[in-house]
Amino acid sequence: DSTSVQRAAVLGVIVAAVLLTSWVVKGRGDQHKTASAESQAIATEGIALLEEAQTTANEILDEAERQADEILRRARADAAAIVKEARIGGSVKTRAAVPSSSPAEVDRFRAEAQRIREG
């Protein structure tokens, strides 16, 4: 579910931040230029990885939000169709019980209920 996706994304960002911090600390401790340049390259790579992880996490969260919105939209549409169908279904039953209702009119109401069911 989206909570698990969010937790995984946050965990990924935290891991990347910890790695970046350790690389930066290591870089500050090195005394030699070569080691310092190497550490800086690692830190730069770590920053790039952190930015990529953040972008990926944001994309995952955006997709989870879109999916949740779509599920909510469908649920609302289904609920509205069920309510409308119940109202039409009640009308069909009432009209079918009245002798003056024509079969064509009853069929029209049933077709409308079916159309709503199919969306």
C-alpha positions as CSV (number, residue, x, y, z in Angstrom):
1,D,0.0,0.0,0.0
2,S,1.1,3.6,-0.2
3,T,2.2,3.8,3.4
4,S,4.7,1.0,2.7
5,V,5.9,2.8,-0.4
6,Q,6.4,6.0,1.6
7,R,8.3,4.2,4.3
8,A,10.6,2.5,1.8
9,A,11.2,5.8,0.0
10,V,12.0,7.6,3.3
11,L,14.3,4.7,4.4
12,G,16.2,5.0,1.1
13,V,16.7,8.7,1.6
14,I,17.9,8.1,5.2
15,V,20.4,5.4,4.1
16,A,21.7,7.7,1.3
17,A,22.1,10.6,3.8
18,V,24.0,8.4,6.3
19,L,26.4,7.2,3.5
20,L,26.9,10.8,2.3
21,T,27.7,11.9,5.9
22,S,30.2,9.2,6.4
23,W,31.9,10.0,3.1
24,V,32.1,13.7,4.0
25,V,33.5,13.0,7.4
26,K,36.1,10.7,5.9
27,G,37.0,13.4,3.4
28,R,37.6,15.9,6.1
29,G,39.9,13.5,8.0
30,D,42.2,12.8,5.1
31,Q,45.4,14.9,5.1
32,H,46.7,14.1,1.6
33,K,45.6,16.0,-1.5
34,T,45.0,12.8,-3.4
35,A,42.9,11.3,-0.6
36,S,41.1,14.6,-0.2
37,A,40.3,14.8,-3.9
38,E,39.1,11.2,-3.9
39,S,37.0,11.8,-0.8
40,Q,35.5,14.9,-2.5
41,A,34.7,12.8,-5.6
42,I,33.0,10.2,-3.3
43,A,31.1,13.0,-1.5
44,T,30.0,14.5,-4.9
45,E,28.8,11.1,-6.0
46,G,27.0,10.6,-2.7
47,I,25.2,14.0,-3.2
48,A,24.2,12.9,-6.7
49,L,22.9,9.6,-5.3
50,L,21.0,11.4,-2.5
51,E,19.4,13.7,-5.1
52,E,18.5,10.7,-7.3
53,A,17.0,8.9,-4.2
54,Q,15.0,12.0,-3.3
55,T,13.7,12.3,-6.9
56,T,12.8,8.6,-7.0
57,A,11.1,8.9,-3.6
58,N,9.1,11.9,-4.8
59,E,8.1,10.1,-8.0
60,I,7.0,7.1,-5.9
61,L,5.0,9.3,-3.6
62,D,3.4,11.1,-6.5
63,E,2.4,7.9,-8.2
64,A,1.0,6.5,-4.9
65,E,-1.0,9.7,-4.5
66,R,-2.3,9.5,-8.1
67,Q,-3.4,5.9,-7.5
68,A,-5.1,6.8,-4.2
69,D,-7.0,9.6,-5.9
70,E,-8.1,7.3,-8.7
71,I,-9.3,4.6,-6.3
72,L,-11.2,7.3,-4.4
73,R,-12.7,8.7,-7.6
74,R,-13.8,5.2,-8.6
75,A,-15.3,4.5,-5.2
76,R,-17.3,7.7,-5.3
77,A,-18.5,7.0,-8.8
78,D,-19.5,3.4,-7.8
79,A,-21.3,4.7,-4.7
80,A,-23.2,7.3,-6.8
81,A,-24.1,4.7,-9.4
82,I,-25.4,2.3,-6.7
83,V,-27.5,5.1,-5.1
84,K,-28.9,6.1,-8.5
85,E,-29.5,2.4,-9.5
86,A,-31.3,1.8,-6.2
87,R,-33.6,4.8,-6.9
88,I,-34.2,3.7,-10.5
89,G,-34.6,0.1,-9.4
90,G,-37.3,1.2,-6.9
91,S,-39.0,3.2,-9.7
92,V,-38.9,0.1,-12.0
93,K,-40.5,-2.1,-9.3
94,T,-43.1,0.5,-8.5
95,R,-44.0,1.1,-12.1
96,A,-44.0,-2.6,-13.0
97,A,-46.5,-3.1,-10.2
98,V,-48.9,-0.5,-11.6
99,P,-51.0,-1.9,-14.4
100,S,-50.8,1.2,-16.5
101,S,-47.0,1.0,-16.9
102,S,-46.2,-0.2,-20.4
103,P,-43.6,-2.9,-20.9
104,A,-41.6,-0.4,-23.0
105,E,-41.4,2.0,-20.1
106,V,-40.3,-0.7,-17.7
107,D,-37.6,-1.8,-20.3
108,R,-36.4,1.8,-20.6
109,F,-35.9,2.0,-16.8
110,R,-34.1,-1.3,-16.7
111,A,-31.8,-0.3,-19.6
112,E,-31.0,3.0,-17.7
113,A,-30.1,0.9,-14.6
114,Q,-27.9,-1.4,-16.7
115,R,-26.2,1.6,-18.3
116,I,-25.4,3.0,-14.9
117,R,-24.1,-0.3,-13.7
118,E,-21.7,-0.5,-16.6
119,G,-20.5,3.0,-16.1
